[in-house]
């Protein structure tokens, strides 16, 4: 896991070095925790390569935003997040443990309602696609894909010219598809989930410039 983190941080540094100044960008890589639960094993399912990726990138939250601090009405925020949780069910004659793993690709279209030198408050719709699977006893037992839409509000607090703390809250809902069933039997939902996050974002050529300056 630590080697993966170092590799990703190196990629971020390279991006900031080579991206020309006409492309303002805010980029954050937030690592929450080490993998937990039971790692999936190669060769057990058609989804094993993705399952391995999701497991080993657990706790990684990558953010790319086109206007974190700029005095600009619209911003597009891409968020890719991997995480897993260990669930336990207690029965009269024993316990059952399994891991739930998710890879989320979220696209947020924000509109800056308040744009100041030290803060940007924005709100907008979000469209997300997520892949989820459960595994126990070294085998994958469930695989799902979710299509979700929702709305998100956020506040970006700028710390100087290079870093921002971004706070997000929202709600999204959508339908899911069970990949181990036929299409006619696989659709279920809606799945509703709240959103709340705090992200550290580093900025390059993304600064607040007052109107008319």
N, C-alpha and C positions, 0 to 999 in steps of 0.2 A: 504494500500500500504506500509506504513512504517513497519508494522509487517512482511510483506512478505520480505522486504529488510533485516530486522534483521535476519530472518530465513535463508535466502540465504547466508548472511555473516557468520553466524554460521557454515553452511555447508562447506564453503570455509576454515574456520579455522580448522575444523575437518579433512578435506582432507589433509591439510598441516601437520597436526600432525601425521597422521597414514600412509601416503604413504612412503614406504621405500626409502632410498636414491638412490637405483639403478634406480628408475623411476624419471628422471628429468622432471619437468613440469612447465609451465607458465600458470597462471590462472588469469583472470580478470573478474570482475563484475562491469559494468558501468551502472549506473542508470541515465537516462536523464531527465525524467519529470514525473509528475503525470498524471493519465489517463485523456483524454479529450474526448469530444463528449458524445454520448449516450450509456450507458452500455446495452449489450444484456440481454434478459430475459430468464430464464430457461423455457424449455418446448415448445419453439416456433419452433424449428428445430432439426433435428438429430444431427446437429453440435453444439448445445448449450453448452455442457460441454467444448469443445475446445474453443468456442467463449468466454466463461467466463474466461478461463485461459489466453487467449491472451489479453483480455481487462485488467485484473487486473495485469498482468505482463508488461503492456505497459511501454516502455522506458527502459526495461531491456536488456542488451547486455552481454551475457556470452561468454567468450573466453577461449579456452584451446589450448595450443601450446606445441608441444613436444621439440622444440629447439628455444627458444627466444634469448638466448645469447651464447649458446654453439658453439664451433668451429666445426660445423657439417654441411655437405652440405645440407642434406634434413631435412625439418620440415613439420609436418602435423598440420594444424590449423583448429579447429572446432569452428564455431561461431553460436550461437543461439540468435536470436534477435526478440523481440516483440515490435511492435509500432502501434499506430493508429493516424489518422489525421481527422480533421473535415472539410468536404467540404461543400460549399454552391453554389447553383445555383440561380441566380436572374432572375425572370421572370417579365413580365409586370404587372401581377396581384398578385404577391406574390413571396416568396422565398422558396427554398427547401433545407434543411440541412440533411446531412447524414454522418456517420462515416465510414472510410475505415480502416480495421484492418488487420495486417499481422503478421504471424509467419514464420520466415526464418531459415532454417537449411542449413548452408553453409560449404562445405568441401574444404579447400585450400591446395594444395600440393606445397610447396615452396622450392626453391633452392637458397641457400645463395651465391650470387655472390661476395659480400664483407663481410668478417667476421673479425672484429676487436674487441678490448676490449670494446670500447664504442659504437660501431655501427654494426648492421647487415643489409645489403641490400639484399633483396630477391625478387624473381619473380616466378610465377607459375600459373598453371591452377586452376580453381575453378568449382566445381559442386554443385549446390544449388537446394533445394526443398523448396517451400513456399506455405503456405495456407493463403488465403485471403478471407475476407468476408466484406460485407457492411451491415449496419443496420440503420434503421430510424423508428421513431414512434414505438419503442419497438418491432420491428420485423426484422429478417434477410432477406435481399432482394436479395443478390447475394453471391455465394460461389464459389471459384476457387482454383485450384491447379496449380502451375507453376513448370516446370522442366527447369532449366537454366544451361548453361555453360558459362565460360568466362575466363578472365585472370586478375591477380592481381599483382601489384608490391607494395612493402612496405619497410619501413625503421624502424628498432628498435633502439631507442636511450636509452642506459642503464644508469640508475641513481644508481650507487653503485652496490651491489650484490643481491638486492632483488626486484627492481622495474624497469620497462621499459615503455617508452612512444612509442607506435607503431602507425605509420601513414600508411594508405593504400589508394591506388587509383586503379581503374580498370574499367572494363566494362563486363557485362554479358547479354546474350540474351537466349530466349527459347520459348517454347510453353506452352499454358495454356489449362486447361480443366474446363468447366463449370459444376459443380456438380449437377445442377438442370436441366440438359438436357440429352438426350440420348447420348451415346458415339459417334455415327456417326455425331451428330450435335454440340458436345461440344468442339471440338478442335478449337483453334484460336491462332493467333500469327503471326510472332514472337514478343515478348515483349523485348524491349531493354532498359536497365537502367544503368546509370553510378554508380560507387561505390566510396565513399570517406568517411573515418572515422579516428578518432583519439581515441586510446584505451590506458587505463592504465592497465598494466599487472604486477602481482606480481609473482616472481620466487622462486622456491624451488629446490635446487641442480641443478641449471641451471646457470653455470658460464662459462665465456670464458677461455679456457686453450690453450695457444699457442702450435702449432704443435711441437712435440718432447719434450715437458715439462714433 
